[in-house]
Every structure is written in C-alpha cells, then in structure tokens.
Amino acid sequence: MSEPSIHWDAEALWQQLAPLLPGLSVEVVARTLSTNTALLERARAAPGRRDGDEPDGALVRRSVESAAFGRRAVDLQPCLLVAEHQTGGRGRQGRSWQSAAGASLTFSLGLALAAPDWSGLSLAVGVALAEALEPVSTNAPRIGLKWPNDLWLMDGPPELAASGRKLGGILIETVAAGTQRLVVIGIGLNVQLFDAADTSTGFAALQELDPTMTAPLALARIARPLVLALQQFEREGFAAFAQRFAARDFLRGRPVRTTLAEVPEGIARGVSPQGALLVQTAGGVTRVASGEVSVRLAGQG
C-alpha cells in the first residue's frame, strides 16, 4: 500500500483539535476500503483485544507526516482518519461513494457522544460543513443542504427553485462500545471536477466556489467547526441548528418523491423540530424520518 502523496499537515490538525478531543488520533492513509468501516471495526474489536492488534479489513497504517500520529488498530478514543482514495466508499442505503485522489476529500471522524436525542444529527453536521465552507453573508447561500445528508451547490437562490448539483455527502453510523456509543461521521466532498460514473444528481466541486481550494485546505477549514458542532449538538440537540438548516434547505417548497409507500410524492415543507422531513400531500402534512428512506426531487432520476 503506497504512502500518502499529499501534504495534509496532520500535526497542525491535531494541535487544533486535541484540546477539544482529548486522546485524539489524526491519521492519513493513501488508500483504504472505507474510513467509516475502518473506525467501526476498530471499535467492535476493542473488547478483549490487545492494543496493537489489527482487526480484519481495517486497511489503515501510520501517517508518514509525523510519528506522533500512528495507527491505533483497536480504539474507542476520538480519531480523525483521512484517506486520499477510498476503494469502497459508502453512502446511505449501501450506495457507493466515488472519489479520486487529490480531487476529493474523504475522511471519517469517530468519537463517543452522549446525545439525549440523536434526531437531526446529519442535518447539524451538514450545517457545520456548509457554514465552514461558505460563511454566512447577506447574499443567498450557494451551498444548500438536501435532506437528510447531502450538500448541493445551488445555481441560484433556493426561493427561486434554482437547480443544483451534488457537492458532497454525509454518512453517520454508530456502534455500541461497552458503556459508550461511538458515532462515526463519514464525509465525502468533491474538491475538483473529475470523471464520475454516476452523475444522475449532477456533479459540483468546491473549486467552483474557490479555485484555490484543495483537499487539505478544505479539511483544515471544516475540522474544528465540525467538532464544535458535534459538541453543541450533544448539549442542545437539533434545536440549535434548525434555523441555520432552514436557511440552506434545498428541498423546501419543491415537489419530491419518497420511497415510503404512504408518501410517494408531495411538496417538501421544511423539517420538524426533530429534523424529520415534512411532506405535504393531499391528506395533509406527513413527517418522514430519515432511516432508510430515499427522497428525490420529482423528475429526478
């Protein structure tokens, strides 16, 4: 397995985040199957294993950038794991997530959270990423949030029903680890335009907003805001993010289709205080919880 070829400045990331996350490990690898899978397998392997054992399938290794940030194969401590290329990146419902070394940012952050209510976590993460990449201004935001886990680059103001293209995705998975629950937040962002096999939802890249953007720069920009948002979510839940999500809600007011038999189609009317999608149908407004539900714009393939 080749060494990382991009300079990520893992030590600077660690110095920035360690005060917020004691025990943090920052790791960079050239290639792995899935950063989410690697962190989940470490957590599942932890009981009864010795530190230094390698769980099957966790294709991770020491960062070459600093010996201080070595691989920890069995781990319940916070970890930021970056992969320049994922060979088996995953999205929701088992979909693949395509990436290209240098043209994509793919990483996972694993940490223990004790949130009283996990509802709306993916929306809160989306808010944190969007605001870090595009700070709030008086202009209409270019980065929109498509419920429940996608970032879209909007081609105009959302109130004008502008079209958009997919910029990135979020995959959140949890695992019980002793008395803790470890949450693994996987992030995939397109940084440069590259050839992708599936572009049915359009394709956007961060360099359309900032031509100087690189994957390491994007990570440096979003890492601390992401951690702070997770800690705020742990304390306050989705309520702290509801208005900020509404300002970037890509689906609001649009015709949508869902995979729920009782809500095949309708008009998106924002989200509930718990982060459920509100869909207006002939029978009234119905809440759609994320789970394994798929939502698409009407007319979208």
C-alpha positions, 0 to 999 in steps of 0.5 A: 500500500503506497504512502500518502502523496499529499501534504495534509499537515496532520500535526497542525490538525491535531494541535487544533483539535486535541484540546477539544478531543482529548486522546485524539488520533489524526491519521492519513492513509493513501488508500483504504476500503472505507474510513467509516468501516475502518473506525467501526471495526476498530471499535467492535474489536476493542473488547478483549483485544490487545492494543496493537492488534489489527482487526480484519479489513481495517486497511489503515497504517501510520501517517508518514507526516509525523510519528506522533500520529500512528495507527491505533488498530483497536480504539474507542478514543476520538480519531480523525482518519483521512484517506486520499482514495477510498476503494469502497466508499459508502453512502446511505442505503449501501450506495457507493461513494466515488472519489479520486485522489487529490480531487476529493476529500474523504475522511471519517471522524469517530468519537463517543457522544452522549446525545439525549436525542440523536434526531437531526444529527446529519442535518447539524453536521451538514450545517457545520460543513456548509457554514465552514465552507461558505460563511454566512453573508447577506447574499443567498447561500450557494451551498444548500443542504438536501435532506437528510445528508447531502450538500448541493451547490445551488445555481441560484437562490433556493426561493427561486427553485434554482437547480443544483448539483451534488457537492458532497455527502454525509454518512453517520453510523454508530456502534455500541462500545461497552458503556459508550456509543461511538458515532462515526461521521463519514464525509465525502466532498468533491474538491475538483471536477473529475470523471464520475460514473454516476452523475444522475444528481449532477456533479459540483466541486468546491473549486467552483466556489474557490479555485484555490481550494484543495483537499487539505485546505478544505479539511483544515477549514471544516475540522474544528467547526465540525467538532464544535458542532458535534459538541453543541449538538450533544448539549442542545440537540437539533434545536440549535441548528434548525434555523441555520438548516432552514436557511440552506434547505434545498428541498423546501417548497419543491415537489419530491418523491419518497420511497415510503409507500404512504408518501410517494410524492408531495411538496417538501415543507421544511423539517420538524423540530426533530429534523424529520422531513415534512411532506405535504400531500393531499391528506395533509402534512406527513413527517418522514424520518430519515432511516432508510428512506430515499427522497428525490426531487420529482423528475429526478432520476 
